[in-house]
Amino acid sequence: MSEADPVDPVLFATRLHPHRSLTQRQFRWLLTGVAAVSTVATLPFVLMGAWPVAGFMGLDVLAVYVAFKASFRSARAYEDVEVTSIQLTLAKVNPRGLRAEWRFNPSWVRLERQQHEEFGTQRLDLVARADRIEVASFLGPDAKGRFADDLGRALAEARRGYRYN
């Protein structure tokens, strides 16, 4: 995000993050619960002499752990969108921290929205000349629709130009 510029004020700026339903603390509680249920379910088999079952049940707990850790790692990705009267900036940062950035003149960029009548906004693209970049791909349909409305208003305001008082 750029600094406050009195000559070219920011009309719209936001950082989009993927939604995650569990916090780290809730994840620890969930994993503890899964491990406890797995242990209780394994005990009868171990007592009957079928001890290899314990290893397979442990693999289930490990699989849950690995899946959630991968989910938390992918949540580090984000997108920054900023609109001023002379520039639209889109920056995408992947989970490893690699950044890709695009700059557009807001007068020449169009926001294309793929809408499904039952499920809402499915896809948003910024289109300028031959460039087509998907934005807000990890948001749900409702949040994507609200974001598209806000960005569309900011682009319309940018196209009107700078207002001198």
C-alpha positions as CSV (number, residue, x, y, z in Angstrom):
1,M,0.0,0.0,0.0
2,S,1.3,3.5,-0.8
3,E,1.6,6.3,1.6
4,A,-1.1,9.0,1.9
5,D,-0.5,11.3,-1.1
6,P,-2.3,14.7,-1.0
7,V,-1.9,15.0,-4.7
8,D,-3.4,11.6,-5.6
9,P,-5.5,10.3,-2.6
10,V,-6.3,6.6,-2.3
11,L,-9.9,6.0,-3.3
12,F,-10.0,2.3,-2.3
13,A,-7.5,0.0,-0.6
14,T,-7.9,-3.4,0.8
15,R,-6.0,-6.6,1.7
16,L,-7.8,-9.8,0.9
17,H,-7.0,-13.0,2.9
18,P,-8.3,-16.5,2.5
19,H,-10.8,-17.4,5.1
20,R,-10.0,-20.1,7.6
21,S,-12.6,-21.5,10.0
22,L,-10.2,-22.6,12.7
23,T,-7.8,-20.6,14.8
24,Q,-4.5,-22.3,15.8
25,R,-5.9,-22.8,19.3
26,Q,-9.1,-24.5,17.9
27,F,-6.8,-26.7,15.7
28,R,-4.9,-27.9,18.8
29,W,-8.2,-28.8,20.5
30,L,-9.4,-30.6,17.4
31,L,-6.2,-32.5,17.0
32,T,-6.3,-33.5,20.7
33,G,-9.8,-34.7,20.2
34,V,-9.0,-36.7,17.1
35,A,-6.0,-38.3,18.9
36,A,-8.1,-39.1,22.0
37,V,-10.8,-40.8,19.9
38,S,-8.2,-42.6,17.9
39,T,-6.5,-43.9,21.1
40,V,-9.8,-45.0,22.7
41,A,-10.7,-46.8,19.4
42,T,-7.3,-48.5,19.2
43,L,-7.1,-49.8,22.8
44,P,-9.4,-52.8,22.3
45,F,-7.4,-53.9,19.2
46,V,-4.1,-53.6,21.1
47,L,-5.5,-55.6,24.0
48,M,-6.6,-58.3,21.6
49,G,-3.1,-58.5,20.2
50,A,-3.8,-56.6,16.9
51,W,-1.2,-54.0,17.7
52,P,-0.6,-53.0,14.1
53,V,-4.0,-51.3,14.2
54,A,-2.5,-48.6,16.5
55,G,0.0,-47.6,13.7
56,F,-2.7,-47.2,11.2
57,M,-4.8,-45.1,13.6
58,G,-1.7,-43.0,14.3
59,L,-1.4,-42.4,10.5
60,D,-5.0,-41.1,10.5
61,V,-4.0,-38.5,13.2
62,L,-0.9,-37.6,11.2
63,A,-2.9,-37.2,8.0
64,V,-5.3,-34.8,9.8
65,Y,-2.3,-32.8,11.2
66,V,-0.6,-32.6,7.8
67,A,-3.8,-31.5,6.0
68,F,-4.5,-28.7,8.5
69,K,-0.9,-27.5,8.5
70,A,-1.0,-27.3,4.7
71,S,-4.3,-25.3,5.0
72,F,-2.8,-22.9,7.5
73,R,0.3,-22.5,5.3
74,S,-1.9,-21.6,2.3
75,A,-3.7,-19.0,4.4
76,R,-0.5,-16.9,4.4
77,A,-1.4,-15.8,0.8
78,Y,-3.0,-12.4,0.3
79,E,-3.9,-9.8,-2.3
80,D,-3.5,-6.0,-2.0
81,V,-5.8,-3.9,-4.2
82,E,-5.4,-0.1,-4.3
83,V,-7.2,2.4,-6.5
84,T,-6.2,6.1,-6.9
85,S,-7.4,8.5,-9.6
86,I,-4.4,7.6,-11.8
87,Q,-3.5,4.0,-10.9
88,L,-5.0,0.7,-9.9
89,T,-2.4,-1.6,-8.2
90,L,-2.9,-5.3,-7.7
91,A,-0.3,-7.3,-5.7
92,K,-0.6,-11.0,-5.2
93,V,1.6,-12.7,-2.5
94,N,1.7,-16.5,-2.4
95,P,2.1,-18.5,0.8
96,R,5.9,-18.5,0.4
97,G,6.0,-14.7,0.2
98,L,6.7,-14.4,-3.6
99,R,5.0,-11.2,-4.8
100,A,3.6,-10.4,-8.3
101,E,2.4,-6.9,-9.0
102,W,0.4,-5.3,-11.7
103,R,-0.4,-1.6,-12.3
104,F,-3.2,-0.3,-14.5
105,N,-4.6,3.0,-15.5
106,P,-8.1,2.8,-14.0
107,S,-9.6,4.5,-17.1
108,W,-8.6,1.6,-19.2
109,V,-9.2,-1.4,-16.9
110,R,-12.5,-3.2,-16.7
111,L,-13.8,-5.4,-13.9
112,E,-15.5,-8.5,-15.4
113,R,-17.8,-10.5,-13.2
114,Q,-19.0,-14.1,-13.8
115,Q,-22.3,-14.4,-12.1
116,H,-24.3,-17.5,-11.4
117,E,-28.0,-16.8,-10.7
118,E,-28.2,-19.3,-7.9
119,F,-24.7,-19.2,-6.4
120,G,-23.7,-15.6,-6.8
121,T,-20.4,-14.2,-8.0
122,Q,-18.1,-17.0,-9.2
123,R,-15.2,-15.1,-10.7
124,L,-13.7,-11.6,-11.0
125,D,-11.2,-10.6,-13.6
126,L,-9.4,-7.3,-14.2
127,V,-9.1,-6.9,-17.9
128,A,-6.9,-4.3,-19.6
129,R,-5.9,-4.8,-23.3
130,A,-4.6,-8.4,-23.5
131,D,-4.1,-8.8,-19.8
132,R,-6.7,-10.8,-17.8
133,I,-6.0,-11.3,-14.1
134,E,-8.3,-13.1,-11.7
135,V,-8.7,-11.3,-8.4
136,A,-10.2,-12.4,-5.1
137,S,-10.2,-16.0,-6.2
138,F,-10.2,-17.4,-2.7
139,L,-13.2,-15.4,-1.5
140,G,-16.7,-16.9,-1.3
141,P,-19.4,-15.8,-3.6
142,D,-21.0,-13.3,-1.2
143,A,-17.7,-11.7,-0.2
144,K,-16.5,-11.7,-3.8
145,G,-19.7,-9.8,-4.8
146,R,-19.3,-7.2,-2.1
147,F,-15.6,-6.7,-3.1
148,A,-16.7,-6.4,-6.7
149,D,-19.2,-3.7,-5.8
150,D,-16.7,-1.7,-3.8
151,L,-14.0,-2.0,-6.4
152,G,-16.4,-1.1,-9.2
153,R,-17.5,2.1,-7.3
154,A,-13.8,3.0,-6.8
155,L,-13.0,2.5,-10.5
156,A,-16.0,4.6,-11.5
157,E,-14.8,7.4,-9.1
158,A,-11.3,7.1,-10.5
159,R,-12.6,7.5,-14.1
160,R,-14.4,10.7,-13.1
161,G,-10.9,12.1,-12.4
162,Y,-9.5,14.1,-9.5
163,R,-11.9,16.5,-7.8
164,Y,-10.5,19.9,-7.0
165,N,-12.3,21.7,-4.2
